[in-house]
Structures are given as C-alpha cells and as structure tokens.
C-alpha cells in the first residue's frame, strides 16, 4: 500500500455524527414508536466515543459516516467501527442484538452500532493499513481512508449480489464511483489485496464492475472537456 493511503486525507467540512444519525431517523420516520430526542441522541454519541477512549479500545470508524467526510453521501443511523473481539469483551455497555460471522450488531443507548471484528483478516488489514485521523464536530476520530472505504465496499459487493440485494449493491457501486472520481482512488491495488479474501469468480466480477466505473468516469470527463 502506498504511504499516501496512511496520510490524513483532505476532508470536507467536518461531519457532525450525531446530526447525521438524527437526520436519518427523521427522514425515515415511518415507525411511530421511535421518538427523536435531539439532545439525548447527541449526548449518547459523545458518550459512545468517550467510552471507547476510557477503555483504551483500538478502533477504526468506517461506513457511511466516514464517507461523508470525503464525498457527498447519505445519512446513516449506524455507527460502524472495526475492533478486536477482546476489545468488544471490554465493552459490556454495548447490548448485542445480532451477529453474522465477523459482523456484530449492537445497541448503545438507542444508537445502532455495527462492529466488524478483526479476526477477519481483511478487517484487520483495513484497521492497520488504511487508517487516518479526521476531525469530526464531536472530536478527532481514527477512521478509514478513502482507499479503506473502497476496499470494504468491494469486499461486500459479491455477497450483496448473491443475496439479491440490488438496491444496496447499487448504492455501494455509486459510493465507489464517487470515491474513485473525487478522491482519485485507484481500485487496481485494492483488487489485488482482495485476491486472498475472495474467489476467482468474485474477483472477475469486481474487475468488471471497476472497469465499468472507470469508463463512466472517463465519459464524464470527456463531456466536461467538450
């Protein structure tokens, strides 16, 4: 991985994590049992990150909230982090609500927390090699670089297609396109990293998707130039 991937990437206006989650709840407000309390939610976000610091947890913030630091994206109800299983064991305040392999769902004071465990070698790789620090409104937080976000999204895409979740797959492809275009992310070395984590069939499909995205970016650049 190039050293550049470890540098603090140029960010947009700092993201307010609490307001991102609050806006996601407001715009999704089809569930009458959910009450939106601005101050309690914002306080819970601050308590969550303070808790990680108090327990000396090594973690990396990933997911759609980090995406908003680099490009335009969508609001998210979930805070997603990468951490070790031993670190998770030191956080009894998190109430587990589900688990699928190396991905754990939890709740902290009404906030959805997504946990990617470093026993998965790829997640561990992202935490160690694709990390930077970004200033959010709440505090400075260790988070994934643009390359790290693309790597995670590429990794998940094949399973989304197998599950028939075309809506989420399309959103992920759009995220990858935007990061490639705005942050100049080159997917080729990332696809090379995935060779030890995905099947040959999945890799061929991902290369086809990456090539199609490159062509779309080139067409857009040609139209701008013309």
JONORSUL-V663039 format. One record per residue. N is the residue number from 1. RES is the residue in one small letter. D_LAST is the distance of its C-alpha to the last C-alpha in whole Angstrom. Layout:
((N RES D_LAST) (N RES D_LAST))
This chain:
((1 x 35) (2 x 33) (3 x 35) (4 x 32) (5 x 32) (6 x 36) (7 x 34) (8 x 34) (9 x 30) (10 x 29) (11 x 29) (12 x 28) (13 x 31) (14 x 34) (15 x 35) (16 x 38) (17 x 39) (18 x 42) (19 x 40) (20 x 37) (21 x 40) (22 x 42) (23 x 38) (24 x 38) (25 x 42) (26 x 41) (27 x 39) (28 x 40) (29 x 44) (30 x 45) (31 x 48) (32 x 51) (33 x 53) (34 x 50) (35 x 51) (36 x 48) (37 x 50) (38 x 47) (39 x 50) (40 x 51) (41 x 48) (42 x 47) (43 x 50) (44 x 50) (45 x 47) (46 x 48) (47 x 51) (48 x 49) (49 x 48) (50 x 51) (51 x 53) (52 x 51) (53 x 51) (54 x 55) (55 x 55) (56 x 53) (57 x 51) (58 x 48) (59 x 45) (60 x 42) (61 x 40) (62 x 37) (63 x 35) (64 x 33) (65 x 35) (66 x 34) (67 x 30) (68 x 30) (69 x 30) (70 x 27) (71 x 25) (72 x 25) (73 x 28) (74 x 31) (75 x 34) (76 x 37) (77 x 41) (78 x 41) (79 x 42) (80 x 41) (81 x 42) (82 x 43) (83 x 47) (84 x 50) (85 x 53) (86 x 55) (87 x 53) (88 x 53) (89 x 57) (90 x 57) (91 x 56) (92 x 58) (93 x 57) (94 x 54) (95 x 55) (96 x 54) (97 x 53) (98 x 51) (99 x 50) (100 x 48) (101 x 49) (102 x 47) (103 x 46) (104 x 48) (105 x 48) (106 x 50) (107 x 51) (108 x 51) (109 x 53) (110 x 51) (111 x 47) (112 x 46) (113 x 46) (114 x 44) (115 x 46) (116 x 44) (117 x 47) (118 x 47) (119 x 49) (120 x 46) (121 x 45) (122 x 41) (123 x 42) (124 x 44) (125 x 41) (126 x 39) (127 x 41) (128 x 42) (129 x 39) (130 x 36) (131 x 38) (132 x 37) (133 x 38) (134 x 36) (135 x 38) (136 x 38) (137 x 40) (138 x 43) (139 x 43) (140 x 42) (141 x 41) (142 x 41) (143 x 38) (144 x 35) (145 x 32) (146 x 29) (147 x 30) (148 x 33) (149 x 32) (150 x 29) (151 x 32) (152 x 35) (153 x 32) (154 x 32) (155 x 35) (156 x 36) (157 x 33) (158 x 36) (159 x 39) (160 x 37) (161 x 36) (162 x 39) (163 x 41) (164 x 38) (165 x 37) (166 x 33) (167 x 33) (168 x 33) (169 x 31) (170 x 28) (171 x 28) (172 x 29) (173 x 26) (174 x 24) (175 x 26) (176 x 25) (177 x 21) (178 x 21) (179 x 23) (180 x 21) (181 x 18) (182 x 20) (183 x 23) (184 x 21) (185 x 24) (186 x 24) (187 x 26) (188 x 28) (189 x 31) (190 x 31) (191 x 32) (192 x 34) (193 x 36) (194 x 37) (195 x 38) (196 x 42) (197 x 41) (198 x 40) (199 x 41) (200 x 39) (201 x 38) (202 x 36) (203 x 34) (204 x 33) (205 x 32) (206 x 30) (207 x 28) (208 x 27) (209 x 26) (210 x 24) (211 x 22) (212 x 21) (213 x 20) (214 x 18) (215 x 16) (216 x 15) (217 x 14) (218 x 12) (219 x 10) (220 x 10) (221 x 9) (222 x 6) (223 x 5) (224 x 5) (225 x 4) (226 x 0))
